[in-house]
Amino acid sequence: MDSSCMLLGHTLPHLAGESQFGQVTINDYLTDFWGIIVTFPSSHHPVWLSELGILQKLSAQFEARQCRIMGLHIATLSQQRQFLQHVADTQKVQLKFPIIADPDAHLFHRLGLCQENAAECAADVYSLQFSATILVDLDLNVQHISYYPISTGRNFYETLRMLDALQLARFHRVVTPCNWKMNDDVFVDPLLTNEDAKAFFPQGYHEIQPYLRLTSSTALDQNDV
């Protein structure tokens, strides 16, 4: 991929373009929100059609977590308009979140999502063999990136799980175990001393090893996110 690809901790660059709702500046749209940027390397592909449908159906769950959805699409507005109509017809949804049309892949390049040896990413499904999901925090810093082959639909329930875990870690000094889901127990941040942990977790915690301390996630204030 492009040598300027986004990495965890990087700040989102300034990105703006035309969407189905008009001009959108991603940085302004995501101000004071967490955000997911979901990329689609072309139009008229069944995997991405199904993904857009489930994203809209899950949009209320993202909103409840103070997270906005933004799409980035290698297509002209005309191509996008036809494709989004197919989404509406087959998935029985009307998309409420903006999808920026990026026919020359300029924004894809800004995010480092094109191959180094490609002068540009044309609107051709075979020019870019993956889709990406980028999750940013309230400061527009990248906290999670995932790549999927174009043959495989993304699991946006996993994106919600990742968002829950990141928000808990940011606001509550915890880390989450393998296969964690909301309301499961969490680990106390191993960097916290026992003295600090007692102040952070008045509900208490169970110490198995000095670095392995379990506490209840249900006792944490979920309104902090």
C-alpha positions as CSV (number, residue, x, y, z in Angstrom):
1,M,0.0,0.0,0.0
2,D,0.9,3.7,-0.1
3,S,3.9,4.5,2.1
4,S,1.8,7.2,3.7
5,C,-0.8,4.8,5.0
6,M,-2.6,5.6,8.2
7,L,-1.4,3.9,11.4
8,L,-2.9,3.6,14.8
9,G,-2.4,6.9,16.7
10,H,-2.2,9.0,13.5
11,T,-4.5,12.0,13.2
12,L,-7.0,11.9,10.4
13,P,-5.9,14.2,7.6
14,H,-8.2,16.9,6.2
15,L,-10.7,15.1,4.0
16,A,-13.6,16.7,2.0
17,G,-15.7,15.8,-1.0
18,E,-19.1,15.5,-2.6
19,S,-21.6,13.0,-1.1
20,Q,-25.2,12.1,-1.9
21,F,-26.1,14.9,0.5
22,G,-23.7,17.6,-0.9
23,Q,-20.3,18.7,0.1
24,V,-19.0,17.1,3.3
25,T,-15.8,17.8,5.3
26,I,-15.2,14.6,7.2
27,N,-13.3,16.4,10.0
28,D,-16.2,18.7,10.7
29,Y,-18.8,16.0,10.4
30,L,-16.9,13.9,13.0
31,T,-16.2,16.8,15.4
32,D,-17.2,15.8,19.0
33,F,-18.0,12.3,17.8
34,W,-16.3,9.0,17.5
35,G,-16.4,7.9,13.9
36,I,-16.0,5.0,11.5
37,I,-14.9,5.6,7.9
38,V,-16.0,2.7,5.7
39,T,-14.4,2.4,2.3
40,F,-15.9,0.9,-0.9
41,P,-13.4,0.4,-3.8
42,S,-16.1,0.4,-6.5
43,S,-19.8,0.4,-7.2
44,H,-22.2,-2.5,-8.0
45,H,-20.7,-5.2,-5.9
46,P,-23.0,-7.5,-3.9
47,V,-20.8,-7.6,-0.8
48,W,-20.8,-3.8,-0.4
49,L,-24.5,-3.6,-1.1
50,S,-25.1,-5.9,1.8
51,E,-22.7,-4.0,4.0
52,L,-24.4,-0.7,3.4
53,G,-27.7,-2.3,4.3
54,I,-26.6,-3.6,7.6
55,L,-24.7,-0.3,8.4
56,Q,-27.9,1.6,8.1
57,K,-29.8,-1.0,10.2
58,L,-27.2,-0.7,12.9
59,S,-26.8,3.1,12.7
60,A,-28.9,3.7,15.8
61,Q,-26.5,1.5,17.8
62,F,-23.6,3.6,16.6
63,E,-25.4,6.8,17.4
64,A,-26.1,5.5,20.9
65,R,-22.3,5.3,21.3
66,Q,-21.8,8.8,20.1
67,C,-20.3,7.5,16.8
68,R,-21.0,8.7,13.3
69,I,-20.7,6.7,10.1
70,M,-19.0,8.0,7.0
71,G,-18.6,6.1,3.7
72,L,-15.8,6.7,1.1
73,H,-16.5,5.3,-2.4
74,I,-14.4,5.1,-5.6
75,A,-17.2,6.1,-7.9
76,T,-18.7,9.2,-9.6
77,L,-21.8,10.7,-8.0
78,S,-23.8,9.3,-10.9
79,Q,-22.5,5.8,-10.4
80,Q,-23.1,6.1,-6.7
81,R,-26.6,7.3,-7.1
82,Q,-27.6,4.2,-9.1
83,F,-25.8,1.9,-6.7
84,L,-27.5,3.5,-3.6
85,Q,-30.8,3.0,-5.3
86,H,-30.0,-0.7,-5.6
87,V,-29.2,-0.7,-1.9
88,A,-32.6,0.9,-1.1
89,D,-34.5,-1.5,-3.3
90,T,-32.8,-4.7,-2.1
91,Q,-32.0,-3.9,1.5
92,K,-35.2,-2.0,2.3
93,V,-33.3,1.0,3.8
94,Q,-32.7,4.6,3.0
95,L,-29.1,5.6,3.9
96,K,-28.9,8.5,6.4
97,F,-25.1,8.8,6.6
98,P,-23.0,10.5,3.9
99,I,-20.9,8.6,1.4
100,I,-18.3,10.7,-0.4
101,A,-17.8,9.9,-4.1
102,D,-14.0,9.8,-4.8
103,P,-13.8,8.9,-8.5
104,D,-10.1,9.7,-8.8
105,A,-9.3,8.0,-5.5
106,H,-7.7,11.2,-4.2
107,L,-9.0,10.6,-0.7
108,F,-8.1,7.0,-0.8
109,H,-4.5,8.1,-1.5
110,R,-4.6,10.6,1.4
111,L,-5.4,7.6,3.6
112,G,-2.7,5.4,2.1
113,L,-5.3,2.9,0.7
114,C,-3.8,2.5,-2.7
115,Q,-0.9,0.3,-3.9
116,E,2.5,2.1,-4.2
117,N,2.9,1.1,-7.8
118,A,-0.5,2.3,-8.9
119,A,-0.6,5.8,-10.3
120,E,-4.2,6.0,-9.3
121,C,-7.0,3.7,-8.3
122,A,-9.5,3.6,-11.1
123,A,-13.1,2.8,-10.4
124,D,-12.4,-0.8,-11.2
125,V,-13.1,-3.6,-8.7
126,Y,-9.9,-5.3,-9.6
127,S,-7.6,-2.3,-9.0
128,L,-8.1,-2.4,-5.2
129,Q,-8.6,-5.8,-3.7
130,F,-9.7,-4.8,-0.2
131,S,-12.1,-2.6,1.7
132,A,-11.1,-0.8,4.9
133,T,-12.8,0.3,8.1
134,I,-11.1,3.1,10.1
135,L,-12.3,3.9,13.6
136,V,-11.3,7.3,15.0
137,D,-11.8,8.8,18.5
138,L,-13.1,12.2,19.7
139,D,-9.7,13.7,18.8
140,L,-9.8,12.3,15.2
141,N,-7.0,9.9,16.1
142,V,-7.1,6.5,14.5
143,Q,-7.8,3.8,17.1
144,H,-8.6,0.8,14.8
145,I,-8.1,-0.2,11.2
146,S,-9.3,-3.4,9.6
147,Y,-9.0,-4.7,6.0
148,Y,-11.2,-7.2,4.4
149,P,-10.8,-8.9,1.0
150,I,-13.5,-7.9,-1.5
151,S,-14.8,-11.5,-1.4
152,T,-15.8,-11.3,2.3
153,G,-18.3,-9.0,3.9
154,R,-17.3,-7.1,7.0
155,N,-18.8,-7.9,10.5
156,F,-20.1,-4.6,11.8
157,Y,-21.2,-6.2,15.1
158,E,-17.4,-6.7,15.7
159,T,-17.0,-3.0,14.9
160,L,-19.5,-2.2,17.6
161,R,-17.7,-4.5,20.0
162,M,-14.4,-2.8,19.2
163,L,-16.0,0.6,19.8
164,D,-17.3,-0.5,23.2
165,A,-13.9,-1.8,24.2
166,L,-12.0,1.3,23.0
167,Q,-14.4,3.6,24.8
168,L,-14.1,1.7,28.1
169,A,-10.3,1.6,27.8
170,R,-10.2,5.4,27.1
171,F,-12.4,6.5,30.0
172,H,-12.0,3.8,32.6
173,R,-8.4,2.5,32.7
174,V,-9.4,-1.0,31.7
175,V,-8.4,-3.5,29.0
176,T,-10.6,-6.2,27.6
177,P,-9.9,-9.9,27.3
178,C,-10.2,-12.1,24.2
179,N,-13.8,-12.4,22.9
180,W,-15.0,-9.8,25.4
181,K,-18.5,-8.4,25.0
182,M,-20.4,-5.7,26.7
183,N,-21.1,-6.4,30.4
184,D,-18.4,-9.1,30.6
185,D,-15.7,-8.5,33.2
186,V,-12.7,-6.5,32.2
187,F,-9.0,-6.3,33.3
188,V,-7.7,-3.4,35.3
189,D,-5.1,-1.6,33.3
190,P,-1.8,-3.4,34.2
191,L,0.0,0.0,34.3
192,L,-2.1,1.0,37.3
193,T,-0.6,0.4,40.8
194,N,-2.8,-1.3,43.3
195,E,-3.1,2.0,45.2
196,D,-4.4,3.8,42.1
197,A,-6.6,0.9,41.1
198,K,-8.4,1.1,44.5
199,A,-9.2,4.7,43.7
200,F,-10.3,4.0,40.2
201,F,-12.4,1.0,41.1
202,P,-14.2,1.5,44.4
203,Q,-16.3,-1.6,43.5
204,G,-13.1,-3.6,44.0
205,Y,-11.3,-6.1,41.8
206,H,-10.1,-9.7,42.0
207,E,-6.3,-10.1,41.8
208,I,-5.1,-13.3,40.3
209,Q,-1.6,-12.1,39.5
210,P,-0.2,-8.6,40.0
211,Y,-0.9,-7.8,36.3
212,L,-4.1,-9.9,36.2
213,R,-6.9,-8.1,38.0
214,L,-10.5,-8.6,37.1
215,T,-13.3,-6.1,37.7
216,S,-16.9,-5.7,36.7
217,S,-17.6,-3.6,33.6
218,T,-21.2,-3.2,34.7
219,A,-20.1,-1.0,37.6
220,L,-18.4,1.5,35.2
221,D,-20.2,4.6,34.2
222,Q,-21.2,4.1,30.6
223,N,-22.3,7.8,30.3
224,D,-18.6,9.0,30.1
225,V,-18.2,8.1,26.5
